Amino acid sequence: MRGVRPLSQIRRAFTSSWLNVLLIAAPLSWVADAIGQPWWVFLLAGVSLIPAAGLIGHATEQLACRSGPTLGGFLNATFGNAAELIIAIVALRAHHVEVVKASITGSILGNLLLVFGLSCFAGGLKHGSQKFNRVAATSASTMLVLAVVALVMPAVVDLFAFGSLKAHPEVIDRLSFWTALVLLVVYFAGLIFSFKTNRDPLRAAAGHQKASMSGAAATTLLAVATALTVIEAEILVGALEPALRQFGMTELFAGVIVVALVGNAAEHYSAVSAAANNEMTLALEISVGSSAQIALMVAPLLVLMSPLFGPPMSLVFNAFEIAAIGLSVGTVALCSIDGESNWLEGLQLLGVYLILAAAFYLIPA
């Protein structure tokens, strides 16, 4: 990258994807916030978070390419879901605990059903039947199943020991705390495994791509994108309650569908683009690996951080969230077991997602 100034590299990064056109929504959200239009504030802030998350991902990939396989893998694993974590922390600080837990559910559902479904559909329309690495699918799915079991267990204990998912005894907080620690241990064990074997059980390998940005330019881009994400997340969460009333949404629907889509949109685009380029293994690893990473890293970190902002957040999800997670994991496992995909399977996965989205919208507060 000699001879190319960092500022030019950053400018090129901003113009490298059509999604970055949506950054115009950021200053517009500030104007809407200043004149007191919560409906527009919520909408524009949500739109601006899509390219901001994409820029975080791009900067992380560039740093990973320049850092070698070990440190690069750590950077990808750590910052892979940075946007979702930032949005969740801001919502947690504003005491929207149900939105935070719903966004965890929504990220898992969205990555498994919407992203993988769109990938199968787009790739199938263009290339017909596509094959992917069954070993990679099995490895990522196994990690996801283990994570989902851990996330569901506190709710099972709450239901059978205390008779209700709405009970909140101290023992559930302790169980959630220790479960979070176990999940983080499993997560870091996965990182160690990837360092020693050069295989990442959660994500596709970065390959042998060459960095198009210097370390200074990538670090600057990461800092700018992260700062923008924090600002827009604050604005989004601040407009959440009036927007919920105006749209007629519950916190459950907002977390599962709206917040989850905003935080994962850039990654969704990457997976669908990979499938359209006939790289179905990469698309599957992005979708399933991201879901596992949400469960193994993001959710535990939020549990451990929650006492800093108020009452501790437990890992007890409501009955419909548990059912939806179980159905999505089972459906994707059935679709991926043969190592092939087509547009019809993608359409079926999208159908399941739309049915669940409609159900979440209709569930009363």
C-alpha positions as CSV (number, residue, x, y, z in Angstrom):
1,M,0.0,0.0,0.0
2,R,3.0,2.3,-0.4
3,G,2.3,5.6,-2.1
4,V,-1.4,5.5,-1.3
5,R,-2.3,7.9,1.5
6,P,-4.5,6.6,4.4
7,L,-7.1,9.3,3.7
8,S,-7.4,8.1,0.1
9,Q,-7.8,4.5,1.3
10,I,-10.5,5.5,3.8
11,R,-12.3,7.5,1.0
12,R,-12.1,4.4,-1.2
13,A,-13.6,2.2,1.6
14,F,-16.5,4.6,1.9
15,T,-17.2,4.4,-1.9
16,S,-16.6,0.6,-2.3
17,S,-20.1,-0.5,-1.5
18,W,-23.5,0.9,-2.5
19,L,-24.7,0.3,1.0
20,N,-22.6,3.2,2.2
21,V,-24.9,5.5,0.3
22,L,-27.2,4.9,3.3
23,L,-24.8,6.9,5.5
24,I,-26.7,10.0,4.5
25,A,-29.3,8.8,6.9
26,A,-27.0,9.6,9.9
27,P,-27.0,13.4,9.6
28,L,-30.7,13.3,8.7
29,S,-31.4,11.4,11.9
30,W,-29.6,14.2,13.8
31,V,-31.9,16.8,12.2
32,A,-35.0,14.7,12.9
33,D,-33.9,14.3,16.5
34,A,-33.3,18.1,16.9
35,I,-36.8,18.9,15.6
36,G,-38.5,16.2,17.6
37,Q,-39.7,13.6,15.1
38,P,-39.2,10.3,16.8
39,W,-40.7,8.3,14.0
40,W,-38.2,9.6,11.5
41,V,-35.4,9.4,14.1
42,F,-36.0,5.7,14.7
43,L,-36.2,5.0,11.0
44,L,-33.2,7.0,9.9
45,A,-31.0,5.9,12.8
46,G,-31.8,2.3,12.0
47,V,-30.9,2.8,8.3
48,S,-27.6,4.5,9.1
49,L,-26.5,1.6,11.3
50,I,-26.6,-0.8,8.3
51,P,-23.6,0.8,6.5
52,A,-21.9,1.6,9.8
53,A,-21.9,-2.1,10.7
54,G,-20.6,-2.9,7.2
55,L,-17.6,-0.5,7.7
56,I,-16.7,-2.1,11.0
57,G,-16.6,-5.4,9.3
58,H,-14.6,-4.1,6.4
59,A,-12.0,-2.5,8.7
60,T,-11.8,-5.6,10.8
61,E,-11.2,-7.8,7.7
62,Q,-8.4,-5.4,6.5
63,L,-6.7,-5.5,9.9
64,A,-7.1,-9.3,9.9
65,C,-5.4,-9.6,6.5
66,R,-2.4,-7.6,7.7
67,S,-2.1,-9.4,11.1
68,G,-1.4,-13.0,10.1
69,P,-3.7,-16.0,10.6
70,T,-3.6,-16.0,14.4
71,L,-4.2,-12.4,15.3
72,G,-6.4,-12.0,12.2
73,G,-8.6,-14.9,13.4
74,F,-8.8,-13.3,16.8
75,L,-9.8,-9.9,15.3
76,N,-12.5,-11.4,13.1
77,A,-13.9,-13.5,16.0
78,T,-13.8,-10.5,18.4
79,F,-15.2,-7.8,16.1
80,G,-17.4,-10.0,13.9
81,N,-20.5,-8.9,15.8
82,A,-19.3,-5.6,17.2
83,A,-22.3,-3.6,15.9
84,E,-24.9,-5.9,17.5
85,L,-22.9,-5.8,20.8
86,I,-22.8,-2.0,20.7
87,I,-26.5,-1.7,20.0
88,A,-27.3,-4.2,22.8
89,I,-25.1,-2.4,25.3
90,V,-26.8,0.9,24.6
91,A,-30.2,-0.7,25.0
92,L,-29.2,-2.4,28.1
93,R,-28.0,0.9,29.6
94,A,-31.4,2.3,28.8
95,H,-33.0,-0.6,30.7
96,H,-34.6,-2.2,27.6
97,V,-33.7,-5.6,28.8
98,E,-36.5,-7.4,26.9
99,V,-35.3,-5.7,23.7
100,V,-31.8,-6.9,24.3
101,K,-32.8,-10.5,24.9
102,A,-35.2,-10.4,21.9
103,S,-32.4,-9.1,19.7
104,I,-30.3,-12.1,20.7
105,T,-33.2,-14.3,19.6
106,G,-33.7,-12.3,16.4
107,S,-30.0,-12.4,15.4
108,I,-30.0,-16.2,15.7
109,L,-33.3,-16.6,13.8
110,G,-32.3,-14.0,11.2
111,N,-29.0,-15.5,10.4
112,L,-30.3,-19.0,10.2
113,L,-33.6,-18.5,8.4
114,L,-33.4,-15.2,6.6
115,V,-29.7,-15.0,5.6
116,F,-29.3,-18.7,4.8
117,G,-32.7,-18.7,3.1
118,L,-31.9,-15.7,1.0
119,S,-28.5,-17.2,0.2
120,C,-30.0,-20.5,-1.0
121,F,-32.7,-18.7,-2.9
122,A,-30.3,-16.2,-4.7
123,G,-27.6,-18.8,-5.4
124,G,-30.2,-21.4,-6.5
125,L,-31.8,-19.0,-9.0
126,K,-28.4,-18.2,-10.5
127,H,-26.6,-21.5,-10.3
128,G,-29.3,-24.2,-9.8
129,S,-28.4,-26.8,-7.1
130,Q,-25.4,-25.8,-5.1
131,K,-23.1,-27.9,-3.0
132,F,-21.3,-26.9,0.2
133,N,-18.9,-28.4,2.6
134,R,-20.8,-30.8,4.9
135,V,-18.0,-30.9,7.4
136,A,-18.1,-27.1,7.8
137,A,-21.9,-27.2,8.1
138,T,-21.7,-29.9,10.7
139,S,-19.0,-28.2,12.7
140,A,-20.8,-24.8,12.8
141,S,-24.2,-26.4,13.5
142,T,-22.8,-28.5,16.4
143,M,-21.4,-25.3,18.0
144,L,-24.7,-23.7,17.6
145,V,-26.7,-26.6,19.1
146,L,-24.4,-26.5,22.1
147,A,-24.9,-22.8,22.5
148,V,-28.7,-23.0,22.1
149,V,-28.8,-25.8,24.8
150,A,-27.0,-23.5,27.2
151,L,-29.3,-20.5,26.4
152,V,-32.4,-22.6,26.9
153,M,-31.4,-24.3,30.1
154,P,-32.1,-21.4,32.5
155,A,-35.6,-21.1,31.1
156,V,-36.1,-24.9,31.7
157,V,-34.9,-24.6,35.3
158,D,-37.2,-21.5,35.8
159,L,-40.2,-23.4,34.5
160,F,-39.8,-26.7,36.2
161,A,-38.3,-25.5,39.5
162,F,-40.4,-22.4,40.0
163,G,-43.4,-23.0,37.8
164,S,-43.2,-20.0,35.6
165,L,-41.0,-18.3,33.1
166,K,-41.8,-15.0,34.7
167,A,-40.3,-16.1,38.0
168,H,-37.0,-14.3,38.7
169,P,-35.4,-15.9,41.7
170,E,-31.7,-15.2,42.5
171,V,-30.8,-18.8,41.6
172,I,-31.7,-18.0,37.9
173,D,-29.3,-15.0,37.9
174,R,-26.5,-17.2,39.3
175,L,-27.3,-19.9,36.8
176,S,-27.2,-17.3,34.0
177,F,-23.9,-16.0,35.3
178,W,-22.2,-19.4,35.3
179,T,-23.8,-20.4,32.0
180,A,-22.3,-17.2,30.5
181,L,-18.9,-18.1,31.8
182,V,-19.1,-21.6,30.3
183,L,-20.2,-20.2,26.9
184,L,-17.2,-17.8,26.9
185,V,-14.8,-20.6,27.8
186,V,-16.3,-22.7,24.9
187,Y,-15.9,-19.6,22.6
188,F,-12.3,-19.0,23.5
189,A,-11.6,-22.8,23.2
190,G,-12.9,-22.5,19.7
191,L,-10.4,-19.6,19.1
192,I,-7.5,-21.7,20.4
193,F,-8.7,-24.6,18.2
194,S,-8.6,-22.3,15.2
195,F,-5.2,-21.0,16.0
196,K,-3.7,-24.5,16.4
197,T,-5.4,-26.1,13.4
198,N,-6.0,-23.1,11.1
199,R,-9.7,-24.0,11.0
200,D,-12.3,-21.8,12.5
201,P,-15.4,-23.7,13.8
202,L,-17.5,-20.6,13.9
203,R,-16.6,-18.7,10.7
204,A,-15.2,-19.1,7.2
205,A,-11.5,-18.6,6.8
206,A,-10.5,-15.2,5.5
207,G,-8.7,-16.9,2.7
208,H,-5.6,-15.4,1.1
209,Q,-7.0,-12.0,0.3
210,K,-4.5,-9.1,0.2
211,A,-5.1,-6.1,2.3
212,S,-6.2,-3.0,0.4
213,M,-5.7,-0.6,3.3
214,S,-2.7,0.2,5.5
215,G,-2.9,-0.6,9.2
216,A,-3.3,3.1,10.1
217,A,-6.1,3.5,7.6
218,A,-7.9,0.4,8.7
219,T,-7.6,1.4,12.4
220,T,-8.9,4.9,11.7
221,L,-11.8,3.5,9.7
222,L,-12.6,1.1,12.5
223,A,-12.6,3.9,15.1
224,V,-14.8,6.2,12.9
225,A,-17.3,3.4,12.2
226,T,-17.5,2.4,15.8
227,A,-18.0,5.9,17.0
228,L,-20.8,6.4,14.4
229,T,-22.4,3.1,15.5
230,V,-22.4,4.2,19.1
231,I,-23.9,7.6,18.3
232,E,-26.6,6.2,16.1
233,A,-27.4,3.4,18.5
234,E,-27.9,6.0,21.3
235,I,-30.3,7.9,19.0
236,L,-32.1,4.7,17.9
237,V,-32.7,3.6,21.5
238,G,-33.7,7.1,22.6
239,A,-36.5,7.1,20.0
240,L,-37.5,3.5,20.7
241,E,-40.4,4.0,23.1
242,P,-42.3,6.7,21.0
243,A,-41.6,4.7,17.8
244,L,-43.1,1.5,19.4
245,R,-46.3,3.4,20.2
246,Q,-46.5,4.9,16.8
247,F,-45.8,1.7,14.9
248,G,-47.9,-0.4,17.2
249,M,-44.9,-2.7,17.9
250,T,-44.0,-4.5,21.1
251,E,-40.5,-4.6,22.5
252,L,-40.4,-8.3,21.6
253,F,-41.1,-7.6,17.9
254,A,-38.7,-4.6,17.9
255,G,-35.9,-6.7,19.3
256,V,-36.4,-9.9,17.3
257,I,-37.0,-8.3,13.9
258,V,-36.1,-4.6,13.7
259,V,-33.0,-4.4,15.9
260,A,-31.7,-7.7,14.8
261,L,-32.1,-6.8,11.1
262,V,-30.3,-3.5,11.5
263,G,-27.3,-5.0,13.3
264,N,-26.9,-7.9,10.9
265,A,-27.9,-6.3,7.5
266,A,-24.3,-5.8,6.3
267,E,-23.4,-9.4,7.1
268,H,-26.6,-10.6,5.4
269,Y,-25.5,-8.8,2.3
270,S,-22.1,-10.5,2.4
271,A,-23.6,-14.0,2.7
272,V,-26.1,-13.5,-0.1
273,S,-23.3,-12.1,-2.3
274,A,-21.2,-15.1,-1.6
275,A,-24.0,-17.5,-2.6
276,A,-24.6,-15.5,-5.8
277,N,-20.9,-16.0,-6.6
278,N,-21.4,-19.8,-6.1
279,E,-19.5,-19.8,-2.8
280,M,-22.2,-21.6,-0.8
281,T,-19.9,-22.9,1.9
282,L,-18.8,-19.4,2.7
283,A,-22.5,-18.2,2.8
284,L,-23.4,-21.0,5.2
285,E,-20.5,-20.4,7.4
286,I,-21.3,-16.7,7.6
287,S,-24.9,-17.3,8.5
288,V,-24.6,-20.3,10.9
289,G,-21.2,-19.1,12.3
290,S,-22.6,-15.6,13.1
291,S,-25.6,-17.2,15.0
292,A,-23.2,-19.3,17.0
293,Q,-21.0,-16.3,17.8
294,I,-24.0,-14.3,19.0
295,A,-24.9,-17.2,21.4
296,L,-21.3,-17.9,22.5
297,M,-19.9,-14.4,22.9
298,V,-22.5,-11.6,22.6
299,A,-25.1,-13.0,24.9
300,P,-22.6,-14.1,27.7
301,L,-20.9,-10.7,27.6
302,L,-24.2,-8.9,28.0
303,V,-25.1,-11.1,31.0
304,L,-21.8,-10.3,32.6
305,M,-22.0,-6.6,31.9
306,S,-25.7,-6.1,32.9
307,P,-25.1,-5.5,36.6
308,L,-23.1,-2.4,35.6
309,F,-26.3,-0.8,34.4
310,G,-29.0,-2.1,36.8
311,P,-30.5,-5.5,37.7
312,P,-28.6,-8.4,36.2
313,M,-30.0,-9.8,32.9
314,S,-30.8,-13.5,33.0
315,L,-30.8,-15.9,30.1
316,V,-34.4,-16.8,30.5
317,F,-36.3,-16.3,27.2
318,N,-40.0,-16.5,26.8
319,A,-41.7,-19.7,25.6
320,F,-42.2,-18.5,22.1
321,E,-38.6,-17.3,21.7
322,I,-37.4,-20.8,22.9
323,A,-39.8,-22.5,20.4
324,A,-38.7,-20.2,17.6
325,I,-35.0,-20.9,18.2
326,G,-35.5,-24.6,18.3
327,L,-37.6,-24.6,15.1
328,S,-35.0,-22.5,13.3
329,V,-32.1,-24.7,14.3
330,G,-33.9,-27.9,13.4
331,T,-35.1,-26.5,10.0
332,V,-31.6,-25.4,9.0
333,A,-30.1,-28.7,10.1
334,L,-32.6,-30.6,7.9
335,C,-31.8,-28.4,4.9
336,S,-28.0,-28.6,5.3
337,I,-27.7,-32.3,6.2
338,D,-27.3,-33.4,2.5
339,G,-24.7,-30.8,1.7
340,E,-26.8,-29.3,-1.1
341,S,-29.1,-26.4,-1.5
342,N,-31.5,-25.0,-4.1
343,W,-33.9,-22.0,-4.5
344,L,-36.9,-24.0,-3.2
345,E,-35.2,-24.8,0.1
346,G,-34.3,-21.1,0.4
347,L,-37.9,-20.1,-0.2
348,Q,-39.0,-22.6,2.4
349,L,-36.6,-21.1,5.0
350,L,-37.8,-17.6,4.1
351,G,-41.4,-18.8,4.6
352,V,-40.6,-20.1,8.1
353,Y,-39.0,-16.7,8.9
354,L,-42.0,-14.7,7.7
355,I,-44.4,-16.9,9.7
356,L,-42.3,-16.4,12.9
357,A,-42.1,-12.7,12.2
358,A,-45.9,-12.4,11.8
359,A,-46.3,-14.4,15.0
360,F,-43.9,-12.1,17.0
361,Y,-45.8,-9.0,15.7
362,L,-49.2,-10.4,16.7
363,I,-48.1,-11.6,20.2
364,P,-49.6,-9.0,22.7
365,A,-47.3,-7.1,25.0
